[in-house]
Amino acid sequence: MKGNRITQRFSALAQEGKKGLITYITAGYPDLDTTARLVKTMVEAGADLVEVGIPFSDPVADGPVIQQASARALANGVRVKDIIRMCADIRQKSTAVPLILMTYYNPVFQYGLESFARDAARAGVDGLIVPDLPFEESEELLGHTDHYGLALIPLVAPTTTEKRLAAMAPAARGFVYCVSVTGVTGAREEIHTDLAKFTQKVRRHLQLPCAIGFGIAGPAQAAAVAPYCDAMVVGSAIVDLVARAGTGDPAPAVAALVKDIKCAIEKCA
């Protein structure tokens, strides 16, 4: 997938000797217009790739902050087709940033696997993360995402065995999402996983950039994690700022956090 924007961005970061920052936002929280505006805000503040979360009624991999954001978005009537349309609008205004849809399998299945891959690709989406889809059951979706040029990004955990990593390698695309803890998303004061050992194990089998996510709350944690990966994912901390803004504008606080994290990790690059 050499022409994919995800691959191109990671190649550029490697050539520059820099670490990547992947930011996450729940689509439709508090509304789609705000989501689109925050994507632009995060990119301008230094985000290298952006995950757009599709809200789902049973987000088993997500902690309370994203669960609440998803519930609010669904209550407001946000649907998958609206999110894909929003991505198309974002792409028209920014041709460079890689966009990744983070979703659970049920919305994709209900939409139709091929239709979802086709419509997402036409909207300018570059990748797909489906945390509740085991790689053993991903062959059908992978066929469609490969056909339309989308990267189906694998997730691995500290408990993932060497044997399983080796088996996952042929189906891995884009980058490897390394889950830093055995649990759900959410900002944490400390990450106790031996990240050096974890990412070394992953790299022995998956020849893709490694991104560490789940638990990175701010600049200090990002700087501590940076030596062990090619990029880090920050999600709950950003969604929490949106929640704290209430009826106000979350953009200034989100921009400040993204800038602070990007500055911290570039010092570690």
Disulfide bonds with the S-S distance in Angstrom:
none
